[in-house]
């Protein structure tokens, strides 16, 4: 799961260079994943359980969505609208930096997670995310995407531990799964919103909206961590 982000960044970089090859590679990886899942699922007995939701479970789902929302918003925006914007200005080595940075920091954070609580790493990750969002167009693009790799690794890697820990044993997997996918969908909507603002009101409006919206999403996630 943790390596999915840097591998996705490799496809993003390939997409900019050769979009047909990137789509083909992504399709083949999806097909391979389906084969692996079906192979592992053979012989697995279905789990007989009854879903018994409580009010506290709904609150935890909302909290989990809030915690992931900031990372999803930032990841989708940085790897699409923002990356394309800076790449159009022919920033040297931008694709290499945006691809290698998440990979390196994901491996580092994965090692750190054996000694540090997920909440501390998440909070620090969102603090860094907030800073780079606030100064998005005021710092060097290469430095921006290097810090993006660090912040996203810190906000993404602990999620698999943190989200599951929120729920009681009988619903922890479905609770974490639903929260993860809903937050990912909501985060993806931020990219569409930024794109719509750019198309309707021009590039300047988009340059103002992107940092503001992404900073807001990080604040939402930090609040969700604290409540």
C-alpha positions, -999 to +999 in steps of 0.1 A: +000+000+000+027+025+010+046+020-023+015+027-043+021+065-041+057+065-055+047+039-081+019+062-091+043+091-094+064+070-118+033+066-140+026+104-138+061+111-150+057+086-178+023+101-186+039+135-193+065+120-216+044+093-233+008+091-223-001+060-244+027+040-228+016+052-193-020+042-199-009+008-211+014+003-182-013+013-157-038-011-174-013-040-172-006-033-135-043-033-128-047-066-146-018-081-127-033-069-094-066-085-103-049-118-110-030-117-078-061-109-058-081-137-074-052-162-068-049-153-031-087-154-027-089-191-037-097-213-008-105-183+015-137-189+035-162-161+035-166-143+069-201-146+084-208-114+103-235-089+109-229-052+105-240-035+137-232+002+134-233+025+164-233+063+166-197+062+177-188+042+146-203+068+123-183+095+142-151+075+137-158+071+100-162+109+097-130+114+117-111+089+095-124+106+063-112+140+077-078+126+086-071+113+051-089+141+032-059+165+033-034+140+019-057+129-009-064+165-019-027+173-019-016+142-038-041+145-066-036+182-070+002+181-070+004+152-093-019+167-119-027+204-121+003+217-102+028+193-118+015+201-153+016+238-146+053+238-136+063+213-162+048+236-189+073+262-177+101+237-186+115+234-150+146+212-154+145+178-136+110+184-122+097+150-132+127+132-117+123+151-084+086+146-082+091+108-088+121+100-067+112+122-037+080+103-027+098+069-031+127+078-009+107+095+018+081+066+018+108+041+026+123+064+053+089+070+069+081+033+068+113+026+088+105+054+113+070+041+118+084+012+138+094+036+166+069+066+164+032+068+169+011+073+136-006+104+150+027+122+155+039+114+120+005+124+105+005+157+124+040+166+113+032+156+078+002+179+076+022+207+092+048+205+064+020+201+038+004+233+052+036+253+048+043+242+013+007+249+003+010+284+018+042+291-001+034+271-032+043+297-058+070+315-037+096+287-035+117+269-061+095+242-079+122+215-074+123+223-037+085+224-036+081+189-050+109+176-028+090+188+002+058+175-013+074+140-014+083+143+023+049+157+034+029+132+014+050+103+026+045+114+062+007+119+057+001+088+037+024+060+052+008+059+087-027+057+074-028+019+071-021+017+109-041+047+121-074+042+102-077+006+114-069+015+150-099+039+151-125+011+149-134-019+170-123-054+158-156-065+142-158-035+118-122-022+117-115-034+081-148-022+066-146+010+086-111+018+074-119+007+039-150+029+035-133+059+051-102+055+029-122+054-004-146+082+005-118+105+015-099+096-017-130+105-038-135+138-019-098+146-023-100+140-060-129+165-062-105+192-051-085+188-083-117+191-104-127+222-085-093+238-091-096+229-128-131+243-130-120+276-114-091+279-139-113+272-169-140+296-157-120+325-142-085+320-157-051+309-145-047+336-119-078+325-101-066+290-101-032+300-087-050+317-058-075+289-053-051+260-053-030+270-023-061+281-004-081+250-010-052+226-002-043+245+029-079+243+040-079+205+035-048+201+056-064+221+084-095+199+083-072+168+086-053+183+115-085+191+133-097+156+127-065+143+143-070+164+174-107+158+181 
